[in-house]
Amino acid sequence: MSHPTVTTTAPWKQKFQQHLEKAGGPQGSGAEFMLATVNAKGLPKVRTCIFRGFWGTLPENEHNKLPKNPQIYESDCPTFTTDCRMSKTYDIFATGKGKGNLEQSRSGTGGGGPIEAIYWIKETNTQWRISGKCWIIAADDIEGGEEAQNSGTVTVKAEVGRYMRTKGDHAEKDKEWSWKLETENYFENLSPMMRGTFKNPPPGQPIDEGKDEKAGEDLGQKAGHLSDEMLARKNFRVCVITPEQVEAVDLTDPAKATRQIWTLAEEAGGPGGRQPADPVGEWNHIETWP
């Protein structure tokens, strides 16, 4: 496993997490946000997604009955889940460095395309904007077993791994933590009805083209464990955002509104941002007019 480059909690994370909790309940899981991608033709696409926690520290959930990974890691990477047949999955593959095609986007782990996520937290009158890359994780190939389907696995584990920090004295326990188990736990954290949506007919397919009843496609289904759900497992993905720039616009008082911008430093693999700036750990911080 890659060792993290980022050595300390991002300076923006604590407040961002507090705001998410105000919007989405305990640990913020359930908060809605807007995700923008660029498709293969260079056109923008925006849709509403749901925050599912930060990678490495999956929130507790009453629906989840699976064994959990040991609490070795934490990160600053927001996550969400998606169906690999959704257009955003293809966008993220097609605009990544690998320039993946439609078949690859539906086959397994990979991606790396640029994204921007907007979280409007009305409870705090704050808009959060996160820009960076997005990585797609499938349960069947993330640990390179017999069912591994593409070469994206190594890249995803390296790029996401850079953002993963060991907690406390757990630095020697890497082998106890499973990417596959973490992915399966994301599925388990969904309600049985939400799990069942990964057995829906293909999103966006005209209704007059029907559905694959032999495969088990239908609306309104429930689903159990990912290991027991062949169709849902084929379609389910965990999406991890690796932030490179984060903005917070506080509009609580219009006369004192400011925009805080944190940009990952070049030394940590980020774009660096405007200079001069105030270095805060691996991030450069500036304050601008809103």
Backbone as numpy.savetxt, mean C-alpha at the origin, in Angstrom:
# Nx Ny Nz CAx CAy CAz Cx Cy Cz
16.64 -10.97 3.21 15.80 -9.78 3.21 16.68 -8.53 3.21
16.27 -7.52 2.47 17.00 -6.26 2.45 16.92 -5.58 3.80
18.01 -4.95 4.21 17.99 -4.18 5.44 17.52 -2.78 5.13
16.80 -2.16 6.06 16.22 -0.85 5.78 17.28 0.24 5.62
17.01 1.16 4.73 17.84 2.36 4.59 17.37 3.41 5.57
16.05 3.55 5.69 15.48 4.53 6.61 15.64 4.00 8.03
16.32 4.74 8.89 16.69 4.24 10.21 15.79 4.74 11.34
15.03 5.79 11.10 14.16 6.34 12.15 12.77 6.57 11.59
11.79 6.66 12.47 10.42 6.95 12.04 10.38 8.27 11.30
9.69 8.31 10.19 9.58 9.55 9.41 8.98 10.66 10.27
9.47 11.88 10.13 9.03 12.98 11.01 7.55 13.33 10.87
6.93 12.93 9.78 5.53 13.24 9.55 4.58 12.14 10.01
5.12 10.95 10.29 4.25 9.78 10.47 3.35 9.88 11.70
3.88 10.32 12.83 3.08 10.32 14.05 1.81 11.15 13.91
1.95 12.37 13.38 0.77 13.21 13.22 -0.17 12.64 12.16
0.39 12.12 11.08 -0.43 11.51 10.03 -1.23 10.35 10.60
-0.59 9.52 11.38 -1.28 8.38 11.97 -2.38 8.83 12.94
-2.10 9.86 13.72 -3.11 10.39 14.63 -4.33 10.90 13.86
-4.09 11.56 12.74 -5.19 12.07 11.93 -5.99 10.92 11.30
-5.29 9.87 10.85 -5.97 8.71 10.28 -6.88 8.05 11.31
-6.42 8.01 12.55 -7.23 7.41 13.60 -8.50 8.21 13.86
-8.42 9.53 13.71 -9.62 10.37 13.86 -10.62 10.10 12.74
-10.08 9.76 11.55 -10.95 9.55 10.39 -11.42 8.11 10.25
-10.59 7.16 10.68 -10.91 5.76 10.42 -10.97 4.85 11.62
-11.02 5.41 12.82 -11.10 4.58 14.01 -9.74 4.08 14.47
-9.71 3.05 15.32 -8.46 2.53 15.88 -7.42 2.22 14.79
-6.23 2.77 14.95 -5.10 2.61 14.03 -5.39 3.18 12.63
-6.51 3.84 12.46 -6.79 4.50 11.19 -7.27 3.58 10.09
-7.26 2.27 10.33 -7.67 1.32 9.30 -9.14 1.55 8.96
-9.41 1.83 7.72 -10.77 2.15 7.28 -10.90 3.57 6.77
-9.86 4.40 6.97 -9.90 5.76 6.45 -9.86 5.74 4.93
-10.66 6.58 4.30 -10.71 6.63 2.83 -9.71 7.65 2.30
-9.20 7.37 1.11 -8.30 8.31 0.44 -8.45 8.17 -1.07
-7.95 9.15 -1.79 -7.99 9.13 -3.25 -6.61 8.74 -3.78
-6.58 7.79 -4.68 -5.33 7.32 -5.27 -5.28 7.67 -6.74
-4.23 8.39 -7.14 -4.04 8.76 -8.55 -2.90 7.94 -9.15
-3.16 7.42 -10.35 -2.13 6.73 -11.13 -2.10 7.35 -12.53
-1.11 6.96 -13.30 -1.03 7.34 -14.71 -1.12 6.05 -15.51
-2.02 6.01 -16.50 -2.16 4.76 -17.25 -1.11 4.66 -18.36
-1.14 3.57 -19.08 -0.12 3.31 -20.10 -0.13 4.34 -21.22
-1.26 5.05 -21.38 -1.36 6.09 -22.42 -0.99 7.47 -21.89
-0.57 7.54 -20.62 -0.18 8.82 -20.03 -1.33 9.63 -19.48
-2.50 9.04 -19.36 -3.67 9.75 -18.85 -3.84 9.50 -17.35
-4.34 10.51 -16.60 -4.52 10.33 -15.16 -5.75 9.51 -14.84
-5.67 8.75 -13.78 -6.79 7.96 -13.29 -6.85 8.11 -11.77
-8.03 8.39 -11.24 -8.19 8.59 -9.80 -9.34 7.71 -9.30
-9.16 7.14 -8.11 -10.23 6.34 -7.52 -10.12 6.41 -6.00
-11.20 6.02 -5.32 -11.23 6.01 -3.85 -10.76 4.65 -3.34
-9.85 4.68 -2.36 -9.36 3.45 -1.74 -9.52 3.55 -0.23
-9.20 2.47 0.46 -9.30 2.44 1.91 -7.95 2.09 2.52
-7.50 2.91 3.45 -6.24 2.68 4.15 -6.37 1.42 5.00
-5.37 0.52 4.89 -5.42 -0.75 5.62 -4.29 -0.89 6.64
-3.65 0.22 7.00 -2.58 0.15 7.97 -1.23 0.41 7.32
-0.17 0.44 8.14 1.19 0.60 7.64 1.83 -0.78 7.50
2.57 -0.97 6.42 3.20 -2.26 6.16 4.09 -2.67 7.35
3.93 -3.90 7.79 4.72 -4.42 8.89 4.04 -4.35 10.23
3.01 -3.51 10.34 2.27 -3.36 11.61 0.78 -3.42 11.32
0.33 -4.56 10.87 -1.07 -4.75 10.49 -1.98 -4.56 11.69
-3.04 -3.76 11.57 -3.94 -3.51 12.71 -4.64 -4.79 13.18
-4.97 -4.82 14.45 -5.79 -5.91 14.98 -7.18 -5.84 14.35
-7.79 -7.01 14.17 -9.11 -7.05 13.55 -9.89 -8.25 14.06
-11.15 -8.03 14.40 -11.97 -9.10 14.97 -12.22 -10.25 13.99
-12.12 -9.97 12.70 -12.36 -11.01 11.70 -11.17 -11.94 11.52
-10.00 -11.53 11.99 -8.75 -12.24 11.68 -8.49 -13.36 12.68
-8.48 -14.61 12.17 -8.26 -15.79 13.01 -6.92 -16.46 12.72
-6.10 -15.89 11.84 -4.84 -16.50 11.45 -3.73 -16.25 12.47
-2.71 -17.12 12.49 -1.49 -16.80 13.26 -0.88 -15.52 12.69
-0.21 -14.74 13.54 0.36 -13.46 13.11 1.89 -13.54 13.05
2.46 -12.69 12.23 3.91 -12.53 12.23 4.36 -11.95 13.56
5.58 -12.28 14.00 6.11 -11.61 15.20 6.26 -10.12 14.92
6.14 -9.30 15.95 6.18 -7.85 15.78 7.64 -7.38 15.72
8.27 -7.69 14.58 9.69 -7.37 14.38 9.87 -6.05 13.66
8.96 -5.75 12.72 9.16 -4.62 11.83 8.10 -3.53 11.99
8.49 -2.34 11.53 7.56 -1.24 11.34 8.03 -0.48 10.10
7.16 0.36 9.55 7.53 1.13 8.36 6.68 2.39 8.30
6.98 3.24 7.32 6.20 4.45 7.06 5.36 4.29 5.80
5.09 3.06 5.41 4.45 2.76 4.13 2.96 2.48 4.29
2.09 3.40 3.85 0.65 3.13 3.87 0.31 1.97 2.92
-0.72 1.23 3.26 -1.13 0.11 2.42 -2.62 0.17 2.11
-2.99 -0.55 1.05 -4.40 -0.77 0.73 -4.46 -2.11 0.01
-5.63 -2.61 -0.25 -5.78 -3.88 -0.96 -6.55 -3.64 -2.25
-6.35 -4.54 -3.21 -7.06 -4.39 -4.48 -7.20 -5.73 -5.17
-8.03 -5.75 -6.18 -8.20 -6.89 -7.08 -7.26 -6.68 -8.26
-6.46 -7.67 -8.60 -5.46 -7.49 -9.66 -6.10 -7.21 -11.01
-7.41 -7.44 -11.13 -8.09 -7.16 -12.39 -8.52 -5.70 -12.52
-8.33 -4.93 -11.44 -8.64 -3.50 -11.48 -7.63 -2.75 -12.33
-8.06 -1.63 -12.93 -7.18 -0.88 -13.82 -5.97 -0.29 -13.10
-6.10 0.02 -11.81 -4.97 0.62 -11.10 -3.78 -0.33 -11.03
-4.06 -1.64 -10.97 -2.98 -2.61 -10.93 -2.16 -2.56 -12.22
-2.85 -2.52 -13.34 -2.15 -2.43 -14.62 -1.40 -1.11 -14.73
-2.02 -0.01 -14.29 -1.34 1.29 -14.33 -0.02 1.24 -13.58
-0.05 0.63 -12.39 1.14 0.59 -11.54 2.23 -0.28 -12.15
1.85 -1.34 -12.84 2.83 -2.17 -13.54 3.36 -1.46 -14.78
2.44 -0.90 -15.58 2.81 -0.34 -16.88 3.70 0.89 -16.78
3.63 1.60 -15.65 4.41 2.83 -15.50 5.62 2.65 -14.59
5.84 1.43 -14.11 7.04 1.15 -13.32 8.24 0.98 -14.23
9.42 0.84 -13.63 10.64 0.70 -14.43 10.61 -0.53 -15.33
9.89 -1.57 -14.88 9.82 -2.78 -15.68 8.86 -2.70 -16.84
8.01 -1.63 -16.88 7.03 -1.45 -17.97 6.22 -2.72 -18.20
5.67 -3.28 -17.13 4.94 -4.53 -17.25 3.68 -4.42 -18.09
3.30 -5.54 -18.70 2.10 -5.56 -19.53 0.90 -6.04 -18.72
-0.26 -6.11 -19.38 -1.49 -6.48 -18.69 -1.39 -7.88 -18.08
-0.80 -8.81 -18.81 -0.68 -10.18 -18.32 0.17 -10.22 -17.04
1.27 -9.49 -17.02 2.12 -9.46 -15.83 1.41 -8.85 -14.64
0.61 -7.81 -14.89 -0.07 -7.14 -13.79 -1.08 -8.04 -13.11
-1.54 -9.07 -13.81 -2.52 -9.99 -13.24 -1.89 -11.29 -12.76
-0.59 -11.44 -12.97 0.04 -12.73 -12.67 0.66 -12.80 -11.29
1.04 -11.66 -10.69 1.65 -11.76 -9.37 2.28 -10.48 -8.90
3.37 -10.60 -8.15 4.04 -9.49 -7.47 4.83 -8.63 -8.44
4.86 -7.31 -8.21 5.64 -6.41 -9.06 5.15 -4.97 -8.94
5.24 -4.24 -10.05 4.73 -2.86 -10.08 5.84 -1.83 -9.98
5.65 -0.86 -9.08 6.64 0.20 -8.91 6.31 1.49 -9.63
5.11 1.60 -10.18 4.73 2.83 -10.88 4.50 3.98 -9.92
4.56 5.23 -10.43 4.35 6.40 -9.58 2.88 6.56 -9.20
2.66 7.00 -7.98 1.29 7.26 -7.51 1.27 8.54 -6.70
0.07 9.05 -6.47 -0.12 10.12 -5.50 -1.40 9.81 -4.75
-1.34 9.92 -3.43 -2.50 9.63 -2.58 -2.88 10.88 -1.80
-4.19 11.18 -1.78 -4.70 12.34 -1.05 -5.64 11.86 0.05
-5.35 12.27 1.28 -6.18 11.96 2.44 -6.74 13.28 2.97
-8.04 13.49 2.83 -8.66 14.68 3.41 -9.24 14.29 4.76
-8.65 14.81 5.83 -9.10 14.49 7.19 -9.97 15.65 7.68
-11.26 15.53 7.50 -12.15 16.64 7.82 -12.17 16.93 9.32
-11.91 15.89 10.13 -11.92 16.07 11.58 -10.81 17.02 12.05
-9.75 17.16 11.24 -8.63 18.05 11.62 -8.42 19.15 10.59
-9.29 19.21 9.57 -9.14 20.20 8.51 -7.74 20.17 7.89
-7.26 18.95 7.65 -5.92 18.78 7.11 -5.95 17.89 5.88
-5.23 18.33 4.85 -5.06 17.50 3.66 -3.63 16.94 3.64
-3.55 15.63 3.51 -2.26 14.96 3.40 -2.08 14.45 1.96
-0.93 14.73 1.39 -0.62 14.27 0.04 0.67 13.43 0.11
0.60 12.20 -0.36 1.77 11.32 -0.36 2.11 10.95 -1.80
3.33 11.27 -2.20 3.80 10.93 -3.54 4.93 9.92 -3.43
4.91 8.96 -4.32 5.96 7.94 -4.29 5.68 6.85 -5.29
6.03 5.63 -4.94 5.80 4.48 -5.82 4.91 3.48 -5.10
4.27 2.63 -5.90 3.39 1.61 -5.33 3.84 0.23 -5.79
3.81 -0.71 -4.87 4.26 -2.08 -5.13 3.13 -3.05 -4.82
2.95 -4.03 -5.70 1.85 -4.97 -5.60 2.37 -6.32 -5.11
1.71 -6.89 -4.11 2.16 -8.16 -3.53 1.07 -9.21 -3.64
1.43 -10.37 -4.22 0.54 -11.52 -4.31 1.04 -12.61 -3.36
0.13 -13.32 -2.73 0.52 -14.33 -1.73 1.31 -15.48 -2.35
1.00 -15.85 -3.58 1.59 -17.05 -4.15 3.04 -16.92 -4.59
3.50 -15.71 -4.90 4.88 -15.62 -5.42 5.79 -14.72 -4.60
5.30 -14.11 -3.54 6.13 -13.15 -2.79 7.29 -13.84 -2.10
7.15 -15.13 -1.78 8.27 -15.84 -1.16 8.92 -16.83 -2.11
8.64 -16.66 -3.43 9.38 -17.40 -4.45 9.24 -18.90 -4.43
8.07 -19.40 -4.05 7.85 -20.84 -4.04 7.62 -21.40 -5.43
7.06 -22.59 -5.46 6.86 -23.27 -6.74 5.91 -22.52 -7.65
5.04 -21.70 -7.08 4.06 -21.00 -7.88 4.52 -19.60 -8.31
5.81 -19.29 -8.06 6.32 -17.97 -8.43 6.07 -17.72 -9.91
5.58 -16.50 -10.24 5.10 -16.25 -11.60 5.86 -15.17 -12.35
6.60 -14.30 -11.66 7.35 -13.28 -12.40 8.55 -12.82 -11.58
9.37 -12.01 -12.17 10.62 -11.59 -11.53 10.45 -10.38 -10.63
9.21 -9.90 -10.45 8.99 -8.71 -9.65 9.23 -8.92 -8.17
9.25 -10.18 -7.72 9.36 -10.47 -6.29 10.62 -9.88 -5.67
11.76 -10.09 -6.31 13.03 -9.62 -5.76 13.03 -8.10 -5.65
12.53 -7.42 -6.70 12.49 -5.96 -6.70 11.58 -5.43 -5.60
10.40 -6.00 -5.47 9.45 -5.54 -4.46 10.02 -5.70 -3.06
10.61 -6.85 -2.78 11.15 -7.09 -1.43 12.32 -6.16 -1.13
13.10 -5.84 -2.16 14.23 -4.92 -1.96 13.73 -3.49 -1.72
12.78 -3.04 -2.55 12.32 -1.65 -2.46 11.47 -1.40 -1.22
10.58 -2.31 -0.91 9.77 -2.17 0.30 10.65 -2.41 1.53
11.59 -3.35 1.41 12.48 -3.67 2.52 13.31 -2.49 2.98
13.61 -1.55 2.08 14.37 -0.36 2.44 13.64 0.48 3.48
12.32 0.37 3.49 11.50 1.18 4.39 11.15 0.44 5.68
11.58 -0.81 5.80 11.22 -1.62 6.96 12.32 -1.52 8.02
11.92 -1.10 9.23 12.85 -0.95 10.34 12.62 -2.05 11.36
13.68 -2.60 11.90 13.52 -3.56 13.00 13.20 -2.81 14.28
12.35 -3.43 15.10 11.91 -2.81 16.35 12.71 -3.39 17.51
13.27 -2.53 18.32 13.98 -2.96 19.52 15.16 -3.85 19.20
15.24 -5.01 19.87 16.39 -5.91 19.71 16.07 -7.08 18.79
15.17 -6.84 17.80 14.75 -7.93 16.92 15.60 -8.05 15.66
16.73 -7.37 15.60 17.51 -7.33 14.37 17.95 -8.71 13.89
18.06 -9.69 14.79 18.55 -11.01 14.39 17.43 -12.00 14.10
16.20 -11.52 14.02 15.08 -12.45 13.88 14.38 -12.34 12.53
15.12 -11.94 11.50 14.52 -11.75 10.17 13.79 -13.00 9.67
14.35 -14.17 9.91 13.81 -15.39 9.33 12.47 -15.79 9.92
12.09 -15.18 11.03 10.82 -15.53 11.65 9.64 -14.80 11.01
9.94 -13.83 10.15 8.89 -12.98 9.60 8.60 -13.38 8.15
7.33 -13.62 7.83 6.95 -14.12 6.51 6.15 -13.10 5.72
6.62 -12.77 4.52 5.88 -11.87 3.62 4.56 -12.52 3.20
4.59 -13.80 2.98 3.38 -14.52 2.57 2.33 -14.49 3.68
2.75 -14.75 4.91 1.81 -14.73 6.03 1.23 -13.34 6.23
2.07 -12.31 6.06 1.58 -10.94 6.21 0.51 -10.64 5.17
0.74 -11.09 3.94 -0.23 -10.88 2.87 -1.53 -11.60 3.16
-1.45 -12.83 3.63 -2.65 -13.59 3.97 -3.41 -12.94 5.12
-2.70 -12.32 6.06 -3.35 -11.64 7.16 -4.11 -10.40 6.70
-3.62 -9.74 5.64 -4.37 -8.60 5.10 -5.73 -9.07 4.61
-5.78 -10.20 3.95 -7.06 -10.74 3.48 -7.95 -11.07 4.67
-7.35 -11.68 5.69 -8.11 -12.07 6.87 -8.65 -10.86 7.62
-8.00 -9.72 7.49 -8.45 -8.51 8.17 -9.70 -7.90 7.54
-10.08 -8.38 6.37 -11.30 -7.91 5.72 -12.50 -8.70 6.24
-13.68 -8.11 6.15 -14.88 -8.83 6.54 -15.13 -9.97 5.54
-15.83 -11.04 5.95 -16.12 -12.14 5.02 -16.80 -11.67 3.73
-17.67 -10.65 3.83 -18.33 -10.14 2.63 -17.34 -9.41 1.73
-16.43 -8.62 2.33 -15.42 -7.92 1.55 -14.47 -8.92 0.89
-14.11 -9.97 1.61 -13.27 -11.02 1.01 -13.96 -11.62 -0.21
-15.27 -11.76 -0.11 -16.02 -12.36 -1.20 -16.00 -11.54 -2.47
-15.72 -10.22 -2.39 -15.69 -9.40 -3.61 -14.56 -9.81 -4.56
-13.57 -10.52 -4.03 -12.47 -10.97 -4.89 -12.88 -12.20 -5.71
-14.15 -12.62 -5.54 -14.73 -13.68 -6.38 -15.80 -13.10 -7.31
-15.86 -11.77 -7.37 -16.79 -11.12 -8.30 -16.40 -11.41 -9.75
-17.34 -11.21 -10.69 -16.96 -11.21 -12.11 -15.93 -10.11 -12.36
-15.17 -10.16 -13.44 -14.11 -9.18 -13.70 -14.60 -7.75 -13.67
-13.98 -6.89 -12.85 -14.38 -5.48 -12.77 -14.28 -4.81 -14.15
-15.35 -4.10 -14.52 -15.35 -3.38 -15.79 -15.78 -4.20 -17.00
-15.94 -5.49 -16.82 -16.37 -6.33 -17.94 -17.86 -6.13 -18.19
-18.27 -5.90 -19.44 -19.70 -5.72 -19.74 -20.53 -6.89 -19.22
-21.67 -6.59 -18.62 -22.52 -7.63 -18.04 -23.00 -8.62 -19.09
-23.17 -8.13 -20.33 -23.68 -9.05 -21.37 -22.65 -10.10 -21.79
-21.42 -9.96 -21.29 -20.40 -10.99 -21.56 -20.45 -12.10 -20.52
-21.32 -11.95 -19.54 -21.53 -13.00 -18.56 -20.43 -13.08 -17.52
-20.40 -14.22 -16.83 -19.42 -14.46 -15.77 -19.00 -15.92 -15.83
-17.87 -16.22 -15.24 -17.34 -17.58 -15.26 -17.91 -18.35 -14.07
-19.05 -18.97 -14.27 -19.70 -19.67 -13.18 -18.93 -20.91 -12.76
-18.22 -21.51 -13.70 -17.41 -22.70 -13.38 -16.30 -22.35 -12.39
-15.72 -21.14 -12.56 -14.66 -20.70 -11.64 -15.23 -20.23 -10.31
-16.54 -19.95 -10.27 -17.17 -19.53 -9.04 -17.43 -18.04 -8.95
-17.37 -17.33 -10.08 -17.59 -15.88 -10.07 -19.06 -15.56 -9.82
-19.30 -14.63 -8.89 -20.66 -14.16 -8.63 -20.58 -12.99 -7.65
-21.65 -12.20 -7.59 -21.72 -11.09 -6.67 -22.29 -11.54 -5.32
-21.98 -10.79 -4.26 -22.59 -11.02 -2.97 -22.12 -12.25 -2.23
-20.95 -12.78 -2.59 -20.44 -13.96 -1.91 -19.65 -13.59 -0.66
-19.46 -14.55 0.22 -18.55 -14.43 1.34 -17.35 -15.33 1.08
-16.26 -15.08 1.78 -15.07 -15.90 1.60 -14.41 -16.13 2.95
-13.70 -17.26 3.05 -13.01 -17.62 4.28 -11.54 -17.29 4.22
-10.67 -18.25 4.55 -9.24 -18.04 4.54 -8.72 -17.99 3.10
-7.71 -17.17 2.87 -7.14 -17.03 1.53 -6.60 -18.35 1.01
-6.05 -19.17 1.91 -5.47 -20.46 1.50 -6.53 -21.42 0.98
-7.80 -21.18 1.33 -8.89 -22.06 0.92 -9.70 -21.50 -0.24
-9.38 -20.30 -0.67 -10.20 -19.61 -1.68 -9.38 -19.43 -2.96
-9.44 -20.40 -3.86 -8.61 -20.39 -5.06 -8.85 -19.16 -5.93
-10.12 -18.81 -6.16 -10.44 -17.68 -7.03 -10.04 -16.36 -6.37
-10.39 -16.19 -5.11 -10.04 -14.96 -4.41 -8.52 -14.81 -4.30
-7.83 -15.90 -4.06 -6.37 -15.87 -3.94 -5.72 -15.43 -5.25
-6.29 -15.88 -6.34 -5.77 -15.50 -7.65 -5.88 -14.00 -7.89
-6.92 -13.37 -7.33 -7.21 -11.96 -7.61 -6.74 -10.99 -6.53
-6.54 -11.46 -5.31 -6.25 -10.57 -4.18 -4.81 -10.06 -4.20
-4.65 -8.75 -3.92 -3.32 -8.15 -3.84 -3.26 -7.16 -2.67
-2.08 -7.09 -2.06 -1.77 -6.04 -1.09 -0.91 -5.00 -1.80
-1.23 -3.73 -1.63 -0.51 -2.64 -2.29 0.21 -1.82 -1.23
1.50 -1.61 -1.44 2.34 -0.89 -0.48 2.88 0.38 -1.14
2.63 1.52 -0.53 3.13 2.80 -1.02 4.46 3.11 -0.33
5.52 3.33 -1.12 6.80 3.76 -0.56 6.90 5.27 -0.77
6.71 6.07 0.29 6.65 7.53 0.15 8.00 8.15 -0.18
7.96 9.15 -1.07 9.15 9.92 -1.39 8.96 11.40 -1.06
7.71 11.85 -1.03 7.41 13.21 -0.60 6.04 13.22 0.06
5.94 13.95 1.17 4.70 14.03 1.93 4.40 15.49 2.23
3.14 15.89 2.01 2.71 17.26 2.29 1.52 17.23 3.25
1.49 18.21 4.15 0.34 18.39 5.04 -0.07 19.85 5.02
-1.32 20.10 4.62 -1.86 21.45 4.60 -2.90 21.56 5.71
-2.59 22.35 6.71 -3.48 22.54 7.86 -4.34 23.78 7.62
-5.65 23.56 7.45 -6.57 24.65 7.16 -7.45 25.00 8.35
-7.00 24.63 9.55 -7.79 24.90 10.75 -8.07 26.38 10.92
-7.04 27.20 10.72 -7.18 28.65 10.81 -6.74 29.25 9.48
-7.69 29.74 8.64 -7.34 30.28 7.33 -6.29 31.38 7.37
-6.20 32.11 8.49 -5.24 33.20 8.59 -3.83 32.71 8.90
-3.72 31.43 9.30 -2.41 30.88 9.65 -2.10 29.57 8.91
-2.83 29.32 7.84 -2.66 28.05 7.12 -1.26 27.95 6.53
-0.67 26.75 6.63 0.66 26.50 6.06 0.69 25.12 5.40
1.65 24.95 4.56 1.89 23.65 3.93 3.28 23.16 4.37
3.32 22.01 5.02 4.57 21.38 5.41 4.93 20.33 4.36
6.16 20.35 3.90 6.60 19.39 2.87 7.85 18.67 3.35
7.77 17.34 3.38 8.92 16.51 3.72 9.31 15.70 2.48
10.57 15.74 2.09 11.05 15.02 0.92 12.18 14.09 1.33
12.10 12.84 0.93 13.14 11.87 1.27 14.47 12.31 0.65
15.52 12.33 1.45 16.82 12.81 1.01 17.41 11.90 -0.07
18.25 12.47 -0.92 18.90 11.69 -1.97 19.73 10.56 -1.38
20.36 10.81 -0.24 21.20 9.79 0.39 20.38 8.57 0.82
19.08 8.77 1.02 18.19 7.68 1.41 17.42 7.13 0.22
17.81 7.55 -0.98 17.15 7.05 -2.19 15.99 7.86 -2.66
15.80 9.07 -2.11 14.69 9.91 -2.52 15.09 11.01 -3.46
14.14 11.88 -3.84 14.43 12.97 -4.77 15.14 14.17 -4.15
15.21 14.24 -2.82 15.95 15.32 -2.17 15.14 16.57 -1.89
14.40 17.04 -2.89 13.55 18.22 -2.68 14.29 19.53 -2.77
13.54 20.61 -2.54 14.07 21.97 -2.64 15.12 22.22 -1.56
16.15 22.95 -1.95 17.18 23.36 -1.00 17.27 24.88 -0.97
17.58 25.52 0.16 17.90 24.86 1.43 16.65 24.29 2.11
16.88 23.30 2.96 15.81 22.67 3.71 16.36 22.26 5.08
15.45 21.96 5.99 15.86 21.50 7.32 15.91 19.97 7.31
17.08 19.38 7.47 17.15 17.91 7.50 16.57 17.37 8.81
15.67 16.39 8.68 15.08 15.73 9.84 15.21 14.23 9.60
16.24 13.61 10.18 16.49 12.22 9.88 16.83 12.07 8.40
16.15 11.16 7.71 16.39 10.96 6.28 15.53 11.87 5.41
14.82 12.81 6.01 13.89 13.67 5.28 14.33 15.13 5.34
14.05 15.86 4.25 14.27 17.30 4.19 12.93 18.01 4.32
12.85 19.00 5.20 11.58 19.66 5.50 11.62 21.14 5.13
10.54 21.59 4.48 10.37 23.03 4.25 8.91 23.39 4.56
8.67 24.68 4.78 7.32 25.19 5.03 7.00 26.20 3.95
5.82 26.09 3.36 5.44 26.99 2.26 4.06 27.60 2.54
3.73 28.59 1.73 2.34 29.08 1.75 1.44 27.96 1.29
0.20 27.95 1.77 -0.69 26.83 1.44 -1.11 26.82 -0.02
